[in-house]
Amino acid sequence: MLTNTLNTNEVKNSAGTEQEFTRLSIADRQTEFALITETPAAPHRLKISHLETGSGASKRRRSLVRFDKTVTGASLSPVTISAYAVLDIPVGDIATMAEPTHVLANLISFLASLGASTTILYDGTGNGAAVLLNGGL
């Protein structure tokens, strides 16, 4: 289980600077954190949830990690930006977490690196991040 305060570089912004979050709520299979320095009119949240469906060999778990940030848009109205990752695992029909771990590593490396690079890029210049930000293929 995560600690109630994420304040040791668990979350960073695009400049690679730590952002501190504190847990607001925890319920059955879900939790929500808020940026410690957020203003009430501009929430910045981290949400984590898990949903299991099916049974036996058909059992699946859908896990979600999501960030939502409300900012002032160009129209001066509040708008919300969301980024999230979903991992859908057939937990009823796999023996280990090795393959889900490989798929997650594929996603993380594609979003945060440039090919042969082993450096994690927080600035949105990783191959996958650039595709997401610029609408590319």
VEXKEVO-595494 format. One record per atom (N, C-alpha, C): x, y, z; atom name. Coordinates in steps of 0.02 Angstrom, whole numbers. Layout:
% residues N
+--------+--------+--------+------+
|     xx |     yy |     zz | atom |
+--------+--------+--------+------+
|      X |      Y |      Z |   CA |
...
+--------+--------+--------+------+
% end
This chain:
% residues 137
+--------+--------+--------+------+
|     xx |     yy |     zz | atom |
+--------+--------+--------+------+
|     42 |    -59 |      0 |    N |
|      0 |      0 |      0 |   CA |
|     44 |     62 |      0 |    C |
|     23 |    112 |    -37 |    N |
|     60 |    175 |    -39 |   CA |
|     54 |    211 |     28 |    C |
|    104 |    252 |     43 |    N |
|    101 |    293 |    103 |   CA |
|     48 |    347 |     94 |    C |
|     27 |    379 |    148 |    N |
|    -25 |    431 |    144 |   CA |
|      1 |    496 |    114 |    C |
|     67 |    505 |    113 |    N |
|     97 |    564 |     82 |   CA |
|    150 |    541 |     33 |    C |
|    142 |    561 |    -30 |    N |
|    192 |    546 |    -81 |   CA |
|    237 |    607 |    -86 |    C |
|    295 |    603 |    -53 |    N |
|    338 |    662 |    -49 |   CA |
|    412 |    646 |    -56 |    C |
|    428 |    588 |    -84 |    N |
|    499 |    571 |    -94 |   CA |
|    511 |    552 |   -167 |    C |
|    492 |    598 |   -211 |    N |
|    503 |    590 |   -283 |   CA |
|    461 |    536 |   -316 |    C |
|    405 |    515 |   -286 |    N |
|    361 |    467 |   -319 |   CA |
|    328 |    498 |   -379 |    C |
|    315 |    564 |   -376 |    N |
|    281 |    599 |   -430 |   CA |
|    322 |    660 |   -448 |    C |
|    335 |    669 |   -513 |    N |
|    373 |    726 |   -537 |   CA |
|    334 |    762 |   -592 |    C |
|    350 |    826 |   -603 |    N |
|    319 |    863 |   -658 |   CA |
|    364 |    859 |   -719 |    C |
|    347 |    896 |   -771 |    N |
|    384 |    892 |   -834 |   CA |
|    455 |    917 |   -829 |    C |
|    470 |    956 |   -778 |    N |
|    539 |    979 |   -768 |   CA |
|    579 |    930 |   -726 |    C |
|    548 |    875 |   -705 |    N |
|    581 |    826 |   -662 |   CA |
|    582 |    846 |   -589 |    C |
|    541 |    896 |   -571 |    N |
|    538 |    920 |   -503 |   CA |
|    484 |    881 |   -464 |    C |
|    502 |    861 |   -404 |    N |
|    455 |    825 |   -361 |   CA |
|    391 |    865 |   -349 |    C |
|    334 |    830 |   -350 |    N |
|    270 |    860 |   -329 |   CA |
|    243 |    816 |   -273 |    C |
|    221 |    847 |   -220 |    N |
|    199 |    810 |   -161 |   CA |
|    123 |    804 |   -160 |    C |
|    100 |    743 |   -148 |    N |
|     28 |    728 |   -145 |   CA |
|     12 |    698 |    -78 |    C |
|    -49 |    710 |    -55 |    N |
|    -73 |    681 |      7 |   CA |
|   -139 |    644 |     -5 |    C |
|   -148 |    589 |     30 |    N |
|   -209 |    549 |     20 |   CA |
|   -270 |    586 |     47 |    C |
|   -321 |    590 |      6 |    N |
|   -385 |    620 |     26 |   CA |
|   -434 |    568 |     49 |    C |
|   -435 |    511 |     14 |    N |
|   -485 |    460 |     31 |   CA |
|   -459 |    392 |     10 |    C |
|   -487 |    342 |     43 |    N |
|   -474 |    273 |     25 |   CA |
|   -539 |    235 |     35 |    C |
|   -556 |    194 |    -14 |    N |
|   -616 |    154 |    -10 |   CA |
|   -600 |     85 |    -36 |    C |
|   -649 |     44 |    -45 |    N |
|   -639 |    -23 |    -70 |   CA |
|   -610 |    -21 |   -140 |    C |
|   -545 |    -38 |   -146 |    N |
|   -511 |    -44 |   -210 |   CA |
|   -500 |     22 |   -247 |    C |
|   -503 |     79 |   -211 |    N |
|   -487 |    143 |   -243 |   CA |
|   -462 |    193 |   -192 |    C |
|   -423 |    240 |   -216 |    N |
|   -396 |    293 |   -172 |   CA |
|   -386 |    356 |   -214 |    C |
|   -383 |    413 |   -180 |    N |
|   -373 |    477 |   -213 |   CA |
|   -323 |    518 |   -173 |    C |
|   -276 |    550 |   -209 |    N |
|   -227 |    594 |   -180 |   CA |
|   -236 |    664 |   -210 |    C |
|   -218 |    715 |   -172 |    N |
|   -220 |    785 |   -197 |   CA |
|   -150 |    815 |   -192 |    C |
|   -134 |    857 |   -240 |    N |
|    -71 |    894 |   -237 |   CA |
|    -74 |    938 |   -174 |    C |
|    -23 |    935 |   -133 |    N |
|    -23 |    971 |    -69 |   CA |
|    -31 |   1046 |    -80 |    C |
|     -3 |   1073 |   -133 |    N |
|     -5 |   1146 |   -144 |   CA |
|    -61 |   1168 |   -191 |    C |
|   -109 |   1124 |   -206 |    N |
|   -163 |   1143 |   -252 |   CA |
|   -208 |   1196 |   -222 |    C |
|   -240 |   1234 |   -266 |    N |
|   -291 |   1282 |   -243 |   CA |
|   -359 |   1249 |   -253 |    C |
|   -408 |   1265 |   -212 |    N |
|   -473 |   1233 |   -218 |   CA |
|   -505 |   1240 |   -287 |    C |
|   -493 |   1295 |   -321 |    N |
|   -523 |   1305 |   -388 |   CA |
|   -486 |   1268 |   -442 |    C |
|   -427 |   1241 |   -427 |    N |
|   -387 |   1207 |   -477 |   CA |
|   -359 |   1141 |   -448 |    C |
|   -402 |   1092 |   -438 |    N |
|   -378 |   1029 |   -409 |   CA |
|   -331 |    992 |   -455 |    C |
|   -282 |    959 |   -424 |    N |
|   -234 |    917 |   -460 |   CA |
|   -234 |    851 |   -422 |    C |
|   -262 |    799 |   -452 |    N |
|   -275 |    737 |   -416 |   CA |
|   -242 |    676 |   -448 |    C |
|   -226 |    629 |   -406 |    N |
|   -203 |    562 |   -425 |   CA |
|   -255 |    513 |   -400 |    C |
|   -281 |    473 |   -446 |    N |
|   -332 |    424 |   -428 |   CA |
|   -308 |    354 |   -449 |    C |
|   -318 |    306 |   -405 |    N |
|   -299 |    237 |   -418 |   CA |
|   -359 |    193 |   -402 |    C |
|   -376 |    148 |   -449 |    N |
|   -432 |    104 |   -437 |   CA |
|   -421 |     36 |   -470 |    C |
|   -456 |    -14 |   -445 |    N |
|   -452 |    -82 |   -471 |   CA |
|   -522 |   -111 |   -475 |    C |
|   -536 |   -147 |   -529 |    N |
|   -601 |   -179 |   -538 |   CA |
|   -590 |   -250 |   -563 |    C |
|   -618 |   -299 |   -528 |    N |
|   -612 |   -368 |   -550 |   CA |
|   -679 |   -391 |   -576 |    C |
|   -677 |   -426 |   -633 |    N |
|   -738 |   -453 |   -664 |   CA |
|   -726 |   -526 |   -682 |    C |
|   -780 |   -562 |   -689 |    N |
|   -776 |   -633 |   -708 |   CA |
|   -755 |   -676 |   -649 |    C |
|   -746 |   -741 |   -664 |    N |
|   -724 |   -787 |   -613 |   CA |
|   -686 |   -844 |   -646 |    C |
|   -652 |   -883 |   -605 |    N |
|   -614 |   -939 |   -631 |   CA |
|   -562 |   -916 |   -682 |    C |
|   -555 |   -954 |   -736 |    N |
|   -506 |   -938 |   -788 |   CA |
|   -524 |   -874 |   -825 |    C |
|   -586 |   -851 |   -820 |    N |
|   -609 |   -790 |   -854 |   CA |
|   -601 |   -727 |   -812 |    C |
|   -574 |   -734 |   -752 |    N |
|   -567 |   -676 |   -707 |   CA |
|   -516 |   -626 |   -734 |    C |
|   -533 |   -562 |   -734 |    N |
|   -489 |   -508 |   -757 |   CA |
|   -488 |   -453 |   -705 |    C |
|   -430 |   -418 |   -702 |    N |
|   -425 |   -359 |   -659 |   CA |
|   -406 |   -300 |   -703 |    C |
|   -444 |   -247 |   -697 |    N |
|   -429 |   -185 |   -733 |   CA |
|   -406 |   -134 |   -680 |    C |
|   -343 |   -115 |   -685 |    N |
|   -314 |    -68 |   -637 |   CA |
|   -300 |     -2 |   -673 |    C |
|   -316 |     53 |   -639 |    N |
|   -311 |    119 |   -669 |   CA |
|   -270 |    165 |   -624 |    C |
|   -222 |    201 |   -653 |    N |
|   -186 |    255 |   -619 |   CA |
|   -199 |    317 |   -661 |    C |
|   -227 |    369 |   -630 |    N |
|   -250 |    427 |   -669 |   CA |
|   -232 |    492 |   -634 |    C |
|   -209 |    540 |   -673 |    N |
|   -197 |    608 |   -650 |   CA |
|   -247 |    654 |   -684 |    C |
|   -279 |    698 |   -646 |    N |
|   -324 |    750 |   -672 |   CA |
|   -299 |    816 |   -645 |    C |
|   -294 |    866 |   -689 |    N |
|   -273 |    933 |   -667 |   CA |
|   -319 |    984 |   -698 |    C |
|   -349 |   1027 |   -657 |    N |
|   -391 |   1081 |   -681 |   CA |
|   -349 |   1144 |   -687 |    C |
|   -352 |   1177 |   -744 |    N |
|   -315 |   1238 |   -758 |   CA |
|   -362 |   1289 |   -790 |    C |
|   -339 |   1350 |   -795 |    N |
|   -378 |   1401 |   -831 |   CA |
|   -362 |   1396 |   -905 |    C |
|   -414 |   1385 |   -945 |    N |
|   -406 |   1378 |  -1016 |   CA |
|   -397 |   1445 |  -1051 |    C |
|   -385 |   1443 |  -1116 |    N |
|   -377 |   1504 |  -1155 |   CA |
|   -440 |   1548 |  -1152 |    C |
|   -497 |   1516 |  -1143 |    N |
|   -561 |   1553 |  -1138 |   CA |
|   -572 |   1582 |  -1069 |    C |
|   -524 |   1571 |  -1024 |    N |
|   -527 |   1591 |   -954 |   CA |
|   -576 |   1550 |   -912 |    C |
|   -601 |   1497 |   -941 |    N |
|   -644 |   1449 |   -905 |   CA |
|   -600 |   1392 |   -880 |    C |
|   -620 |   1360 |   -825 |    N |
|   -581 |   1303 |   -801 |   CA |
|   -589 |   1243 |   -849 |    C |
|   -534 |   1210 |   -863 |    N |
|   -534 |   1149 |   -904 |   CA |
|   -493 |   1096 |   -868 |    C |
|   -509 |   1034 |   -879 |    N |
|   -473 |    979 |   -847 |   CA |
|   -434 |    939 |   -898 |    C |
|   -372 |    925 |   -881 |    N |
|   -328 |    883 |   -922 |   CA |
|   -319 |    817 |   -884 |    C |
|   -325 |    761 |   -920 |    N |
|   -318 |    696 |   -888 |   CA |
|   -267 |    653 |   -925 |    C |
|   -228 |    615 |   -887 |    N |
|   -183 |    566 |   -914 |   CA |
|   -189 |    504 |   -871 |    C |
|   -194 |    447 |   -903 |    N |
|   -201 |    386 |   -863 |   CA |
|   -175 |    325 |   -899 |    C |
|   -159 |    275 |   -859 |    N |
|   -137 |    210 |   -885 |   CA |
|   -184 |    158 |   -856 |    C |
|   -203 |    111 |   -899 |    N |
|   -245 |     56 |   -879 |   CA |
|   -207 |     -9 |   -893 |    C |
|   -208 |    -54 |   -845 |    N |
|   -178 |   -119 |   -854 |   CA |
|   -234 |   -170 |   -846 |    C |
|   -249 |   -207 |   -899 |    N |
|   -302 |   -256 |   -899 |   CA |
|   -270 |   -325 |   -901 |    C |
|   -276 |   -362 |   -845 |    N |
|   -240 |   -425 |   -837 |   CA |
|   -290 |   -483 |   -830 |    C |
|   -279 |   -537 |   -868 |    N |
|   -321 |   -597 |   -859 |   CA |
|   -297 |   -637 |   -798 |    C |
|   -309 |   -611 |   -738 |    N |
|   -281 |   -640 |   -677 |   CA |
|   -303 |   -712 |   -665 |    C |
|   -359 |   -732 |   -693 |    N |
|   -383 |   -800 |   -684 |   CA |
|   -349 |   -851 |   -728 |    C |
|   -309 |   -828 |   -776 |    N |
|   -280 |   -875 |   -824 |   CA |
|   -206 |   -862 |   -838 |    C |
|   -170 |   -833 |   -790 |    N |
|    -98 |   -826 |   -796 |   CA |
|    -65 |   -852 |   -732 |    C |
|     -6 |   -879 |   -740 |    N |
|     28 |   -909 |   -683 |   CA |
|     70 |   -859 |   -644 |    C |
|     98 |   -808 |   -679 |    N |
|    140 |   -759 |   -646 |   CA |
|    125 |   -690 |   -674 |    C |
|    154 |   -639 |   -643 |    N |
|    145 |   -570 |   -668 |   CA |
|    201 |   -551 |   -716 |    C |
|    240 |   -599 |   -740 |    N |
|    296 |   -584 |   -785 |   CA |
|    273 |   -550 |   -849 |    C |
|    224 |   -576 |   -883 |    N |
|    202 |   -547 |   -946 |   CA |
|    167 |   -479 |   -937 |    C |
|    122 |   -471 |   -887 |    N |
|     96 |   -404 |   -875 |   CA |
|    151 |   -354 |   -858 |    C |
|    203 |   -376 |   -823 |    N |
|    259 |   -332 |   -807 |   CA |
|    295 |   -311 |   -871 |    C |
|    304 |   -358 |   -918 |    N |
|    336 |   -341 |   -982 |   CA |
|    295 |   -290 |  -1021 |    C |
|    230 |   -299 |  -1024 |    N |
|    187 |   -253 |  -1061 |   CA |
|    188 |   -184 |  -1029 |    C |
|    187 |   -181 |   -963 |    N |
|    191 |   -116 |   -929 |   CA |
|    259 |    -83 |   -943 |    C |
|    312 |   -121 |   -942 |    N |
|    378 |    -94 |   -958 |   CA |
|    380 |    -67 |  -1029 |    C |
|    346 |   -102 |  -1076 |    N |
|    342 |    -77 |  -1145 |   CA |
|    310 |     -8 |  -1147 |    C |
|    255 |      0 |  -1111 |    N |
|    220 |     64 |  -1110 |   CA |
|    262 |    119 |  -1078 |    C |
|    291 |    105 |  -1021 |    N |
|    331 |    155 |   -986 |   CA |
|    391 |    176 |  -1029 |    C |
|    426 |    128 |  -1058 |    N |
|    485 |    146 |  -1098 |   CA |
|    465 |    184 |  -1161 |    C |
|    410 |    166 |  -1193 |    N |
|    388 |    201 |  -1253 |   CA |
|    369 |    273 |  -1237 |    C |
|    336 |    284 |  -1181 |    N |
|    316 |    351 |  -1162 |   CA |
|    374 |    395 |  -1141 |    C |
|    423 |    366 |  -1106 |    N |
|    473 |    408 |  -1072 |   CA |
|    544 |    400 |  -1097 |    C |
|    554 |    372 |  -1157 |    N |
|    622 |    367 |  -1182 |   CA |
|    625 |    377 |  -1258 |    C |
|    686 |    383 |  -1282 |    N |
|    699 |    390 |  -1354 |   CA |
|    742 |    331 |  -1377 |    C |
|    711 |    277 |  -1395 |    N |
|    748 |    220 |  -1423 |   CA |
|    802 |    194 |  -1377 |    C |
|    864 |    202 |  -1397 |    N |
|    921 |    172 |  -1362 |   CA |
|    935 |    207 |  -1295 |    C |
|    903 |    262 |  -1282 |    N |
|    915 |    299 |  -1221 |   CA |
|    891 |    261 |  -1160 |    C |
|    928 |    265 |  -1106 |    N |
|    906 |    236 |  -1042 |   CA |
|    884 |    291 |   -994 |    C |
|    885 |    353 |  -1017 |    N |
|    864 |    410 |   -976 |   CA |
|    788 |    416 |   -978 |    C |
|    758 |    427 |   -920 |    N |
|    686 |    439 |   -916 |   CA |
|    675 |    513 |   -932 |    C |
|    632 |    526 |   -981 |    N |
|    617 |    594 |  -1002 |   CA |
|    549 |    615 |   -973 |    C |
|    549 |    666 |   -932 |    N |
|    488 |    692 |   -902 |   CA |
|    457 |    749 |   -942 |    C |
|    494 |    774 |   -990 |    N |
|    474 |    835 |  -1025 |   CA |
|    428 |    824 |  -1086 |    C |
|    403 |    764 |  -1095 |    N |
|    357 |    751 |  -1150 |   CA |
|    391 |    738 |  -1216 |    C |
|    457 |    729 |  -1216 |    N |
|    492 |    717 |  -1279 |   CA |
|    505 |    644 |  -1294 |    C |
|    485 |    599 |  -1249 |    N |
|    491 |    527 |  -1263 |   CA |
|    449 |    511 |  -1324 |    C |
|    466 |    457 |  -1359 |    N |
|    430 |    440 |  -1421 |   CA |
|    354 |    437 |  -1410 |    C |
|    332 |    399 |  -1362 |    N |
|    260 |    392 |  -1350 |   CA |
|    227 |    454 |  -1323 |    C |
|    263 |    490 |  -1279 |    N |
|    236 |    552 |  -1251 |   CA |
|    225 |    604 |  -1306 |    C |
|    273 |    609 |  -1352 |    N |
|    267 |    657 |  -1407 |   CA |
|    207 |    641 |  -1451 |    C |
|    196 |    576 |  -1463 |    N |
|    138 |    555 |  -1502 |   CA |
|     73 |    577 |  -1468 |    C |
|     69 |    566 |  -1402 |    N |
|      9 |    585 |  -1365 |   CA |
|     -1 |    661 |  -1365 |    C |
|     53 |    698 |  -1352 |    N |
|     47 |    771 |  -1347 |   CA |
|     31 |    804 |  -1414 |    C |
|     59 |    778 |  -1468 |    N |
|     53 |    810 |  -1533 |   CA |
|      2 |    778 |  -1580 |    C |
|    -30 |    725 |  -1558 |    N |
|    -80 |    692 |  -1601 |   CA |
|    -48 |    655 |  -1659 |    C |
|     13 |    632 |  -1650 |    N |
|     49 |    598 |  -1704 |   CA |
|     37 |    524 |  -1706 |    C |
|     60 |    493 |  -1760 |    N |
|     55 |    421 |  -1769 |   CA |
|    124 |    392 |  -1782 |    C |
+--------+--------+--------+------+
% end
